[in-house]
Amino acid sequence: MDLQLHNRVVVVTGGSSGVGRALVKDLLSAGARVATCARDVDRLRASTASLIESDAGDVADRLLATECDVRDADAVSSFIDATVDRFGAIDGLVNNAGQSLMKRFDETEDDEWLAEFELKFSGVLNPLKAARSHLGASDAGAVVNVNAVLARQPEPRLAATSAARAGLLNLTKTLSIDLAPEGIRVNSVLLGLIDTGQWRRRYEQRADDDHRTWEEWSGDLAADRGITLGRLGVATEVSFIAAMLVSPKASYVTGTSIDVAGGVGRYV
Ligand SMILES: NC(=O)c1ccc[n+]([C@@H]2O[C@H](COP(=O)([O-])OP(=O)(O)OC[C@H]3O[C@@H](n4cnc5c(N)ncnc54)[C@H](OP(=O)(O)O)[C@@H]3O)[C@@H](O)[C@H]2O)c1
């Protein structure tokens, strides 16, 4: 199926790794022009270079990668300006950049609560405010917020992240209502446990006497969390759904969320 993304301009924050990188790749494959950002500029450049090298076509002309921390409103504004200077428009925005804080309520310091809320909210609000007029000018403006099942199903080992995720899901609904008159759809993808940098880092930080392989470690994790499909997801399983939601073909979908979580959500 043609997602009608050819020549569309899509901004993906956090495109140097995991879900964001997979989405940048999928969007480029669909013929879109893509702008992405991350903080670690060396990793971003390496990721961009490998995407360009693996493609025989015109990907270099359709990809903009810029150093930018989504918490910094001025930097985000410059990133969005650079996107419009380069591509002339913005049709889609995928707010993907972020990470989680693996701490229980009693372990979470005051400044960590604030930092977690700042990342989750400014990581959406800064790009949206900067891109809003361009999304409204598109005939198919769409925002996708990459969120987590934690928004509906709190995990005590991720206390602050769960609370921040719930707030972001709530905000996404409000945005879908407020931006509808401007022709902008706003939806969420709710991730379960996806095999990306986040979980690989936790695996590397496991106890010295834990000699399990990644497959054993992640299999035990899936069993512990009760994932129906019995495994962690992979980034392309998320990027496909995000690309679908940002596509003009999803023109009657707004204010909703799709779980990409292997059935870990117990709610109906
Ligand atoms: N993997 C999971 O199981 C899972 C579950 C639920 C939700 N999520 C969410 O899904 C999104 C993607 O995560 P992932 O698993 O693909 O993680 P990842 O592999 O660690 O990639 C995260 C990306 O975001 C960028 N990033 C992080 N903080 C940023 C900031 N402040 N400003 C700009 N870029 C930033 C990172 O680059 P730099 O570090 O260089 O900035 C990287 O490109 C995140 O929001 C994450 O919280 C993931």
The ligand as an ORCA input file, in Angstrom:
! r2SCAN-3c Opt
* xyz 0 1
  N      12.345      1.156     24.014
  C      11.273      1.040     24.801
  O      11.006     -0.038     25.359
  C      10.367      2.231     25.007
  C       9.201      2.037     25.749
  C       8.336      3.088     25.930
  C       8.626      4.332     25.392
  N       9.788      4.503     24.704
  C      10.050      5.837     24.161
  O      10.259      5.746     22.773
  C      11.120      6.813     22.347
  C      12.260      6.242     21.534
  O      13.035      5.445     22.397
  P      14.063      4.335     21.925
  O      13.714      3.115     22.678
  O      14.146      4.275     20.450
  O      15.389      4.939     22.582
  P      16.873      5.148     22.056
  O      17.300      4.024     21.180
  O      17.638      5.428     23.294
  O      16.770      6.479     21.157
  C      16.408      7.702     21.722
  C      16.657      8.790     20.711
  O      16.223     10.042     21.274
  C      17.339     10.961     21.294
  N      17.167     11.827     22.442
  C      17.054     11.485     23.752
  N      16.897     12.570     24.503
  C      16.894     13.642     23.664
  C      16.776     15.040     23.837
  N      16.606     15.575     25.052
  N      16.798     15.839     22.740
  C      16.950     15.302     21.500
  N      17.081     13.988     21.273
  C      17.060     13.167     22.351
  C      18.561     10.073     21.356
  O      19.745     10.705     20.895
  P      20.723     11.504     21.921
  O      20.846     10.663     23.136
  O      21.981     11.684     21.135
  O      20.036     12.808     22.180
  C      18.138      8.969     20.372
  O      18.261      9.416     19.047
  C      11.568      7.529     23.622
  O      10.751      8.657     23.859
  C      11.320      6.487     24.685
  O      11.155      7.035     25.977
  C      10.661      3.497     24.487
*
